Amino acid sequence: MITPQKNNPLHGKSLESVLHFLVEKFGWEELGNLIRINCFIDNPSIQSSLKFLRKTEWARKKVEDLYIHVQSNIKE
């Protein structure tokens, strides 16, 4: 039996949708300033960023943490 994850803000969100949200909110340049990783700074694209983030846990965590922070500020 699968239990709902009420306290998990990432439940049901794909990494791609999180990335699209952040790019739409901040743009690539600002996102690269907030999270200093090359896939956001040097010739950024959704596909190259997804490929990197899926392989690099620490970078994915930074992206997810930023998303959670932004979402919590929107709801307040």
CORKAGI-V966303 format. One line per field, one symbol per residue. psi: psi as a letter, one per 30 degrees, with the letter a starting at -180 (. if undefined). burial: I if it has 24 or more other C-alpha atoms within 12 Angstrom, else O. A space follows every 10 residues. Layout:
psi->???
burial->???
//
This chain:
psi->kkkkiegjff kfkleeeeee eeeeefleee eeeejikeff ejhkleeeee eeeffjeeee eeeeeeeeee eefef.
burial->OOOOOOOOOI OOOOIIOIIO IIIOOOOIOO IIOOIOIOII OOOOOIOOII OOIOOOOOII OIIIOIIIOO OOOOOO
//
